[in-house]
Amino acid sequence: MRVTFFKNTVFLIGLTILSCGSSTSKDALKTIITSDSTSVVPVQKKEIVLGVEQFEKYLPGLKDKKVAVVANQTSFVPSKNMHLVDFLLSKKIGVIKVFAPEHGFRGAIQAGEQIKDGIDVKTGLPLISLYGKNKKPTPEQLKGVDFVIFDIQDVGARFYTYISTLHYVMEACAELKIPIIVPDRPNPNIHYIDGPVLEESQKSFIGMHPVPVVHGMTIAEYAQMINGEGWLDQAMQAYLEVIPMKNYTRNSTYSLPIKPSPNLTNDQAINLYPSTCFFEGTPLNEGRGTDMQFQVFGAPALPASNYPFSYTPRPNEGSKDPKFNGKLCHGKDLRKHPRLNKLNLEWLIDAYNDYPDKPKFFTDFFSKLAGTKKLQEQIIKGLSAEEIRATWVKDLKRYDEMRRKYFLY
């Protein structure tokens, strides 16, 4: 195992990097090619200690420094029952501004909605949006900053935009030689990798790197991979320090105490999300406008004979104007489906086959989600889920070998 960290004399904080080898990547790859799509949830025996809970590894070095924090509602310090920004301020750390990703600093903004700069009401700190036109901190926005802390809960899917925000923050820090600290958090979908690897032609904010749909990395491991693989502009290297968790393994389970975004409201939604998010690139509703987001899918056009479950989307916190607002949708209820350990393509294939207007089933957005045009073409040609999955194996093996270099657990 090789883990590379890029240090600089700026780093006077002496953060300790703890890493241990893991042989679980082979097990993860076995999961990809198995025909079993569900898994038993293991029992977590020891309490996981988050990177942000290991105060001795970052607080001393932040004393008398000016700090910017990239955070949202998940940036929480459980043992102190405080948001990270509030905790740092209570310790007299000089936080001077906050950067917010998609969904905002407090996490109440729906997907895709523009976020405005402003002032955080609770702390009075300047609040800068990193979603919309300004996805990357500017030199002016980072002026006077000595350290950046990036602490956001990810869910392990390539199209979940927090890892894209991580990329741009690392790039901005690399350009200005500002150290960036990433305290690690669990990935609730770390137990497998799956899906097509992103093709360069499909690169966008919902997919910036050549990784599969389910990448199987924690946020700190992913940061190391961005650095180590030269994915930043001109292959720059960020001055990166990570704080690994304690008592965490790739078999660990972790129920997120705070929903990472308005439409990922529980563990089931998070587990199903990599599979059901594909419906966002089709005419089907994926549960937005209900309290079953990403746990159901449907449309008025699907035949009730094949889809007896029905629901009616209506505006709510996660969607002000959901697909088929106020209309009865026929579909599937997946709320009690066993835990997935690979992408479920059967739901997508069946929905396509049952949809009456097939030429309008796939939108332009679908290939951006999939990271390739091939998946749409394969479904239209009538390939089965296993036939499609077989075309991913070579790229997944190559990716699995690459990612192992950055394992912390």
Salt bridges, closest charged atoms under 4 A:
ASP86 OD2 - LYS122 NZ 3.00
GLU102 OE2 - HIS103 NE2 3.92
GLU113 OE2 - LYS320 NZ 3.18
ASP120 OD1 - ARG106 NH2 2.96
ASP151 OD1 - ARG185 NE 2.72
ASP154 OD2 - HIS215 NE2 3.28
GLU171 OE2 - LYS136 NZ 2.98
GLU171 OE1 - HIS167 NE2 3.32
GLU175 OE2 - LYS136 NZ 2.76
ASP194 OD2 - ARG389 NH1 2.43
GLU199 OE2 - LYS374 NZ 3.62
GLU221 OE2 - ARG250 NH1 2.86
GLU229 OE2 - LYS405 NZ 2.83
GLU241 OE2 - LYS7 NZ 2.82
GLU280 OE2 - ARG288 NH2 2.43
GLU286 OE2 - ARG288 NE 2.96
GLU286 OE1 - LYS323 NZ 3.84
GLU317 OE1 - LYS259 NZ 2.92
ASP333 OD2 - ARG335 NH2 2.70
ASP357 OD2 - LYS360 NZ 3.97
GLU386 OE2 - LYS342 NZ 3.01
GLU386 OE2 - ARG389 NE 3.67
ASP395 OD1 - ARG398 NH1 2.74
ASP400 OD1 - ARG403 NE 2.79
ASP400 OD2 - ARG404 NH2 3.62
